[in-house]
Amino acid sequence: MSLMSRSSTITAMMRAIRVHKFGGSEVMQLETSVPIPVITEDQVLVSVRCSGVNPVDTYVRSGNYSKLPVLPYTPGKDGSGVVEKLGAAVNNFKVGDRVMMMTQTGQHGSLAEFMPVDKHNVFPLHENLSFAAGAAVPIPYFTAYRALYLKGGAKPGHRVLVHGATGGVGQAVVQLAASAGMTVVAT
């Protein structure tokens, strides 16, 4: 497997929040000697700068989600950072690119210094967006887009009711709908 690296001095270990048993927030522990994940040819290794927090992260951590990771795992489905390494089959990014990313429920999340991400779940982070903003985009905005357009069939001129407009997905729906010329009613 051919990998390109931004830094040839990457240490073999990283810091990460780890969960060894399902439960409340007290089960999350900072560990300082977690092996840096090895990526496959279809993955990108991201040096994480910011981690997003979503309700689904709490459902997984508590054990109340339909698809649970094998313990122990590192939480965090959304994040942003800088491309550190590329798998041999990744050709749409280069080492050093600013990116935002998301992952399915699995072993490696964004509450770590490095996160392996499938190449289809890594997206360019526009220079006008901070790392913090980028970490808040993938799951809320992709979910909002799917609900609004793919499932809801929304079009300019439609009236949209957004129940729960103060959450991440609700705010995203309001922004997407308003920018597309829809009338938004929110609760």
Salt bridges, closest charged atoms under 4 A:
GLU31 OE2 - HIS20 NE2 2.47
ASP42 OD1 - LYS119 NZ 3.61
GLU84 OE1 - ARG6 NH2 2.69
ASP97 OD1 - LYS94 NZ 2.86
GLU113 OE2 - ARG15 NH2 3.07
